[in-house]
């Protein structure tokens, strides 16, 4: 494996690790907001969180 190929594979790994970390942090923050928000129903809030998460990663809306 050449040095250029190693750099490319490393950069791809860093890219996906970064986005996985951001997505995990987003889900954690959304979950904490869900726990603290006592005025809305749990199922509605959970669907909003899932819908927002799927839109961020490019999937279709689940609602």
Phi and psi restraints in degrees (range 20) as a CNS / XPLOR table:
assign (resid 1 and name C) (resid 2 and name N)
       (resid 2 and name CA) (resid 2 and name C) 1.0 -77.3 20.0 2
assign (resid 2 and name N) (resid 2 and name CA)
       (resid 2 and name C) (resid 3 and name N) 1.0 166.4 20.0 2
assign (resid 2 and name C) (resid 3 and name N)
       (resid 3 and name CA) (resid 3 and name C) 1.0 -62.3 20.0 2
assign (resid 3 and name N) (resid 3 and name CA)
       (resid 3 and name C) (resid 4 and name N) 1.0 -40.0 20.0 2
assign (resid 3 and name C) (resid 4 and name N)
       (resid 4 and name CA) (resid 4 and name C) 1.0 -63.4 20.0 2
assign (resid 4 and name N) (resid 4 and name CA)
       (resid 4 and name C) (resid 5 and name N) 1.0 -41.3 20.0 2
assign (resid 4 and name C) (resid 5 and name N)
       (resid 5 and name CA) (resid 5 and name C) 1.0 -65.1 20.0 2
assign (resid 5 and name N) (resid 5 and name CA)
       (resid 5 and name C) (resid 6 and name N) 1.0 -38.1 20.0 2
assign (resid 5 and name C) (resid 6 and name N)
       (resid 6 and name CA) (resid 6 and name C) 1.0 -65.4 20.0 2
assign (resid 6 and name N) (resid 6 and name CA)
       (resid 6 and name C) (resid 7 and name N) 1.0 -41.1 20.0 2
assign (resid 6 and name C) (resid 7 and name N)
       (resid 7 and name CA) (resid 7 and name C) 1.0 -65.1 20.0 2
assign (resid 7 and name N) (resid 7 and name CA)
       (resid 7 and name C) (resid 8 and name N) 1.0 -42.8 20.0 2
assign (resid 7 and name C) (resid 8 and name N)
       (resid 8 and name CA) (resid 8 and name C) 1.0 -61.4 20.0 2
assign (resid 8 and name N) (resid 8 and name CA)
       (resid 8 and name C) (resid 9 and name N) 1.0 -46.7 20.0 2
assign (resid 8 and name C) (resid 9 and name N)
       (resid 9 and name CA) (resid 9 and name C) 1.0 -66.5 20.0 2
assign (resid 9 and name N) (resid 9 and name CA)
       (resid 9 and name C) (resid 10 and name N) 1.0 -35.4 20.0 2
assign (resid 9 and name C) (resid 10 and name N)
       (resid 10 and name CA) (resid 10 and name C) 1.0 -65.4 20.0 2
assign (resid 10 and name N) (resid 10 and name CA)
       (resid 10 and name C) (resid 11 and name N) 1.0 -44.1 20.0 2
assign (resid 10 and name C) (resid 11 and name N)
       (resid 11 and name CA) (resid 11 and name C) 1.0 -63.2 20.0 2
assign (resid 11 and name N) (resid 11 and name CA)
       (resid 11 and name C) (resid 12 and name N) 1.0 -39.2 20.0 2
assign (resid 11 and name C) (resid 12 and name N)
       (resid 12 and name CA) (resid 12 and name C) 1.0 -64.6 20.0 2
assign (resid 12 and name N) (resid 12 and name CA)
       (resid 12 and name C) (resid 13 and name N) 1.0 -41.9 20.0 2
assign (resid 12 and name C) (resid 13 and name N)
       (resid 13 and name CA) (resid 13 and name C) 1.0 -62.9 20.0 2
assign (resid 13 and name N) (resid 13 and name CA)
       (resid 13 and name C) (resid 14 and name N) 1.0 -42.7 20.0 2
assign (resid 13 and name C) (resid 14 and name N)
       (resid 14 and name CA) (resid 14 and name C) 1.0 -64.2 20.0 2
assign (resid 14 and name N) (resid 14 and name CA)
       (resid 14 and name C) (resid 15 and name N) 1.0 -41.9 20.0 2
assign (resid 14 and name C) (resid 15 and name N)
       (resid 15 and name CA) (resid 15 and name C) 1.0 -58.8 20.0 2
assign (resid 15 and name N) (resid 15 and name CA)
       (resid 15 and name C) (resid 16 and name N) 1.0 -49.7 20.0 2
assign (resid 15 and name C) (resid 16 and name N)
       (resid 16 and name CA) (resid 16 and name C) 1.0 -69.9 20.0 2
assign (resid 16 and name N) (resid 16 and name CA)
       (resid 16 and name C) (resid 17 and name N) 1.0 -35.4 20.0 2
assign (resid 16 and name C) (resid 17 and name N)
       (resid 17 and name CA) (resid 17 and name C) 1.0 -64.0 20.0 2
assign (resid 17 and name N) (resid 17 and name CA)
       (resid 17 and name C) (resid 18 and name N) 1.0 -41.5 20.0 2
assign (resid 17 and name C) (resid 18 and name N)
       (resid 18 and name CA) (resid 18 and name C) 1.0 -61.0 20.0 2
assign (resid 18 and name N) (resid 18 and name CA)
       (resid 18 and name C) (resid 19 and name N) 1.0 -48.4 20.0 2
assign (resid 18 and name C) (resid 19 and name N)
       (resid 19 and name CA) (resid 19 and name C) 1.0 -68.2 20.0 2
assign (resid 19 and name N) (resid 19 and name CA)
       (resid 19 and name C) (resid 20 and name N) 1.0 -34.7 20.0 2
assign (resid 19 and name C) (resid 20 and name N)
       (resid 20 and name CA) (resid 20 and name C) 1.0 -65.4 20.0 2
assign (resid 20 and name N) (resid 20 and name CA)
       (resid 20 and name C) (resid 21 and name N) 1.0 -38.9 20.0 2
assign (resid 20 and name C) (resid 21 and name N)
       (resid 21 and name CA) (resid 21 and name C) 1.0 -65.9 20.0 2
assign (resid 21 and name N) (resid 21 and name CA)
       (resid 21 and name C) (resid 22 and name N) 1.0 -44.7 20.0 2
assign (resid 21 and name C) (resid 22 and name N)
       (resid 22 and name CA) (resid 22 and name C) 1.0 -62.0 20.0 2
assign (resid 22 and name N) (resid 22 and name CA)
       (resid 22 and name C) (resid 23 and name N) 1.0 -43.8 20.0 2
assign (resid 22 and name C) (resid 23 and name N)
       (resid 23 and name CA) (resid 23 and name C) 1.0 -63.8 20.0 2
assign (resid 23 and name N) (resid 23 and name CA)
       (resid 23 and name C) (resid 24 and name N) 1.0 -39.6 20.0 2
assign (resid 23 and name C) (resid 24 and name N)
       (resid 24 and name CA) (resid 24 and name C) 1.0 -65.0 20.0 2
assign (resid 24 and name N) (resid 24 and name CA)
       (resid 24 and name C) (resid 25 and name N) 1.0 -43.5 20.0 2
assign (resid 24 and name C) (resid 25 and name N)
       (resid 25 and name CA) (resid 25 and name C) 1.0 -63.7 20.0 2
assign (resid 25 and name N) (resid 25 and name CA)
       (resid 25 and name C) (resid 26 and name N) 1.0 -40.4 20.0 2
assign (resid 25 and name C) (resid 26 and name N)
       (resid 26 and name CA) (resid 26 and name C) 1.0 -61.0 20.0 2
assign (resid 26 and name N) (resid 26 and name CA)
       (resid 26 and name C) (resid 27 and name N) 1.0 -44.2 20.0 2
assign (resid 26 and name C) (resid 27 and name N)
       (resid 27 and name CA) (resid 27 and name C) 1.0 -65.8 20.0 2
assign (resid 27 and name N) (resid 27 and name CA)
       (resid 27 and name C) (resid 28 and name N) 1.0 -38.1 20.0 2
assign (resid 27 and name C) (resid 28 and name N)
       (resid 28 and name CA) (resid 28 and name C) 1.0 -64.3 20.0 2
assign (resid 28 and name N) (resid 28 and name CA)
       (resid 28 and name C) (resid 29 and name N) 1.0 -45.2 20.0 2
assign (resid 28 and name C) (resid 29 and name N)
       (resid 29 and name CA) (resid 29 and name C) 1.0 -63.2 20.0 2
assign (resid 29 and name N) (resid 29 and name CA)
       (resid 29 and name C) (resid 30 and name N) 1.0 -43.3 20.0 2
assign (resid 29 and name C) (resid 30 and name N)
       (resid 30 and name CA) (resid 30 and name C) 1.0 -62.9 20.0 2
assign (resid 30 and name N) (resid 30 and name CA)
       (resid 30 and name C) (resid 31 and name N) 1.0 -39.5 20.0 2
assign (resid 30 and name C) (resid 31 and name N)
       (resid 31 and name CA) (resid 31 and name C) 1.0 -65.5 20.0 2
assign (resid 31 and name N) (resid 31 and name CA)
       (resid 31 and name C) (resid 32 and name N) 1.0 -41.7 20.0 2
assign (resid 31 and name C) (resid 32 and name N)
       (resid 32 and name CA) (resid 32 and name C) 1.0 -64.6 20.0 2
assign (resid 32 and name N) (resid 32 and name CA)
       (resid 32 and name C) (resid 33 and name N) 1.0 -38.8 20.0 2
assign (resid 32 and name C) (resid 33 and name N)
       (resid 33 and name CA) (resid 33 and name C) 1.0 -63.5 20.0 2
assign (resid 33 and name N) (resid 33 and name CA)
       (resid 33 and name C) (resid 34 and name N) 1.0 -38.8 20.0 2
assign (resid 33 and name C) (resid 34 and name N)
       (resid 34 and name CA) (resid 34 and name C) 1.0 -61.3 20.0 2
assign (resid 34 and name N) (resid 34 and name CA)
       (resid 34 and name C) (resid 35 and name N) 1.0 -41.7 20.0 2
assign (resid 34 and name C) (resid 35 and name N)
       (resid 35 and name CA) (resid 35 and name C) 1.0 -67.2 20.0 2
assign (resid 35 and name N) (resid 35 and name CA)
       (resid 35 and name C) (resid 36 and name N) 1.0 -35.9 20.0 2
assign (resid 35 and name C) (resid 36 and name N)
       (resid 36 and name CA) (resid 36 and name C) 1.0 -84.9 20.0 2
assign (resid 36 and name N) (resid 36 and name CA)
       (resid 36 and name C) (resid 37 and name N) 1.0 -21.4 20.0 2
assign (resid 36 and name C) (resid 37 and name N)
       (resid 37 and name CA) (resid 37 and name C) 1.0 -85.8 20.0 2
assign (resid 37 and name N) (resid 37 and name CA)
       (resid 37 and name C) (resid 38 and name N) 1.0 99.3 20.0 2
assign (resid 37 and name C) (resid 38 and name N)
       (resid 38 and name CA) (resid 38 and name C) 1.0 -94.5 20.0 2
assign (resid 38 and name N) (resid 38 and name CA)
       (resid 38 and name C) (resid 39 and name N) 1.0 -2.7 20.0 2
assign (resid 38 and name C) (resid 39 and name N)
       (resid 39 and name CA) (resid 39 and name C) 1.0 -87.7 20.0 2
assign (resid 39 and name N) (resid 39 and name CA)
       (resid 39 and name C) (resid 40 and name N) 1.0 -20.7 20.0 2
assign (resid 39 and name C) (resid 40 and name N)
       (resid 40 and name CA) (resid 40 and name C) 1.0 -107.7 20.0 2
assign (resid 40 and name N) (resid 40 and name CA)
       (resid 40 and name C) (resid 41 and name N) 1.0 160.6 20.0 2
assign (resid 40 and name C) (resid 41 and name N)
       (resid 41 and name CA) (resid 41 and name C) 1.0 -72.3 20.0 2
assign (resid 41 and name N) (resid 41 and name CA)
       (resid 41 and name C) (resid 42 and name N) 1.0 148.7 20.0 2
assign (resid 41 and name C) (resid 42 and name N)
       (resid 42 and name CA) (resid 42 and name C) 1.0 -63.7 20.0 2
assign (resid 42 and name N) (resid 42 and name CA)
       (resid 42 and name C) (resid 43 and name N) 1.0 -45.1 20.0 2
assign (resid 42 and name C) (resid 43 and name N)
       (resid 43 and name CA) (resid 43 and name C) 1.0 -66.7 20.0 2
assign (resid 43 and name N) (resid 43 and name CA)
       (resid 43 and name C) (resid 44 and name N) 1.0 -39.2 20.0 2
assign (resid 43 and name C) (resid 44 and name N)
       (resid 44 and name CA) (resid 44 and name C) 1.0 -65.1 20.0 2
assign (resid 44 and name N) (resid 44 and name CA)
       (resid 44 and name C) (resid 45 and name N) 1.0 -44.2 20.0 2
assign (resid 44 and name C) (resid 45 and name N)
       (resid 45 and name CA) (resid 45 and name C) 1.0 -65.5 20.0 2
assign (resid 45 and name N) (resid 45 and name CA)
       (resid 45 and name C) (resid 46 and name N) 1.0 -41.0 20.0 2
assign (resid 45 and name C) (resid 46 and name N)
       (resid 46 and name CA) (resid 46 and name C) 1.0 -63.5 20.0 2
assign (resid 46 and name N) (resid 46 and name CA)
       (resid 46 and name C) (resid 47 and name N) 1.0 -41.2 20.0 2
assign (resid 46 and name C) (resid 47 and name N)
       (resid 47 and name CA) (resid 47 and name C) 1.0 -63.3 20.0 2
assign (resid 47 and name N) (resid 47 and name CA)
       (resid 47 and name C) (resid 48 and name N) 1.0 -39.2 20.0 2
assign (resid 47 and name C) (resid 48 and name N)
       (resid 48 and name CA) (resid 48 and name C) 1.0 -62.3 20.0 2
assign (resid 48 and name N) (resid 48 and name CA)
       (resid 48 and name C) (resid 49 and name N) 1.0 -42.6 20.0 2
assign (resid 48 and name C) (resid 49 and name N)
       (resid 49 and name CA) (resid 49 and name C) 1.0 -64.0 20.0 2
assign (resid 49 and name N) (resid 49 and name CA)
       (resid 49 and name C) (resid 50 and name N) 1.0 -46.4 20.0 2
assign (resid 49 and name C) (resid 50 and name N)
       (resid 50 and name CA) (resid 50 and name C) 1.0 -63.7 20.0 2
assign (resid 50 and name N) (resid 50 and name CA)
       (resid 50 and name C) (resid 51 and name N) 1.0 -42.5 20.0 2
assign (resid 50 and name C) (resid 51 and name N)
       (resid 51 and name CA) (resid 51 and name C) 1.0 -61.5 20.0 2
assign (resid 51 and name N) (resid 51 and name CA)
       (resid 51 and name C) (resid 52 and name N) 1.0 -44.5 20.0 2
assign (resid 51 and name C) (resid 52 and name N)
       (resid 52 and name CA) (resid 52 and name C) 1.0 -64.1 20.0 2
assign (resid 52 and name N) (resid 52 and name CA)
       (resid 52 and name C) (resid 53 and name N) 1.0 -41.3 20.0 2
assign (resid 52 and name C) (resid 53 and name N)
       (resid 53 and name CA) (resid 53 and name C) 1.0 -64.2 20.0 2
assign (resid 53 and name N) (resid 53 and name CA)
       (resid 53 and name C) (resid 54 and name N) 1.0 -45.5 20.0 2
assign (resid 53 and name C) (resid 54 and name N)
       (resid 54 and name CA) (resid 54 and name C) 1.0 -65.2 20.0 2
assign (resid 54 and name N) (resid 54 and name CA)
       (resid 54 and name C) (resid 55 and name N) 1.0 -35.1 20.0 2
assign (resid 54 and name C) (resid 55 and name N)
       (resid 55 and name CA) (resid 55 and name C) 1.0 -66.2 20.0 2
assign (resid 55 and name N) (resid 55 and name CA)
       (resid 55 and name C) (resid 56 and name N) 1.0 -37.3 20.0 2
assign (resid 55 and name C) (resid 56 and name N)
       (resid 56 and name CA) (resid 56 and name C) 1.0 -64.9 20.0 2
assign (resid 56 and name N) (resid 56 and name CA)
       (resid 56 and name C) (resid 57 and name N) 1.0 -33.8 20.0 2
assign (resid 56 and name C) (resid 57 and name N)
       (resid 57 and name CA) (resid 57 and name C) 1.0 -94.9 20.0 2
assign (resid 57 and name N) (resid 57 and name CA)
       (resid 57 and name C) (resid 58 and name N) 1.0 5.6 20.0 2
assign (resid 57 and name C) (resid 58 and name N)
       (resid 58 and name CA) (resid 58 and name C) 1.0 90.2 20.0 2
assign (resid 58 and name N) (resid 58 and name CA)
       (resid 58 and name C) (resid 59 and name N) 1.0 11.6 20.0 2
assign (resid 58 and name C) (resid 59 and name N)
       (resid 59 and name CA) (resid 59 and name C) 1.0 -87.1 20.0 2
assign (resid 59 and name N) (resid 59 and name CA)
       (resid 59 and name C) (resid 60 and name N) 1.0 170.7 20.0 2
assign (resid 59 and name C) (resid 60 and name N)
       (resid 60 and name CA) (resid 60 and name C) 1.0 -74.5 20.0 2
assign (resid 60 and name N) (resid 60 and name CA)
       (resid 60 and name C) (resid 61 and name N) 1.0 161.0 20.0 2
assign (resid 60 and name C) (resid 61 and name N)
       (resid 61 and name CA) (resid 61 and name C) 1.0 -68.9 20.0 2
assign (resid 61 and name N) (resid 61 and name CA)
       (resid 61 and name C) (resid 62 and name N) 1.0 143.1 20.0 2
assign (resid 61 and name C) (resid 62 and name N)
       (resid 62 and name CA) (resid 62 and name C) 1.0 -95.0 20.0 2
assign (resid 62 and name N) (resid 62 and name CA)
       (resid 62 and name C) (resid 63 and name N) 1.0 -11.4 20.0 2
